[in-house]
Amino acid sequence: MIKVMVVEDQHLVRSCIVRLLSEVEGIQVIAEADNGEDAIKIAQEKSPHVVLMDLKLPRMGGLEATREILSINPTLKIIILTAYCEDPLPKILLQAGASGYLSKGASLEEMVKAIRTAQSGRLYLSPLIAQALAINSVEGSNKSNFEALSDREQQVMKMITAGINTQEIASKFNISAKTVNTYRYRLYEKLKIESDVELTLLAIRHGLLKTEN
């Protein structure tokens, strides 16, 4: 029996996924969460085999929650379930340790296939995403500058775009304010921008930052 946890902030969508999966033999939904922070806590308590993780979540996004969960339990399989299929998201999430990337438009059959594939230790990408990544790899063009960011640069970017000030970021990572600003200017250089506002807008455009509707 594959134990599954569903993390999705929209109640109707989450309920639909849970109901559909409950009818599939060999799969049991044992937990739900509607935000990234709760997902981390519940994953520790319930120990699911596979997590279906929405990308855009309140309080903590799916990317950060994925990293946190896998830092605690590296063997857990996380499948990103999202409406955002374009670069740079698939590569960034797979680099973070995700075991799959699935469109919210996928059929139940494909979702079940993704869960079983991930549980077996293999990577699952929906066909459209796999095709896009393959084309991008062959052409070698239009690579997102986000891919050039280190893990720490991505973490600093996340905090900057969340409105956290320089001193708080410094305290969080036990570094100096000067070092934080060094990371900031590296972000500007790599992403070809000139301000925190541009950084935030770029993160929103690429689906890396949740916005309120």
CORLIN-V922523 format. One record per helix or strand of 3 or more residues. SS is the DSSP state (H for helix, E for strand). FROM is the first residue (numbers start at 1). TO is the last residue. Records with the same first field share a line. If there is no record, write none. Layout:
BEGIN
SS->FROM-TO, FROM-TO
END
This chain:
BEGIN
E->2-7, 27-33, 50-54, 77-82, 100-103
H->11-22, 36-46, 62-72, 89-95, 108-119, 127-139, 145-148, 151-161, 166-173, 177-191, 196-205
END
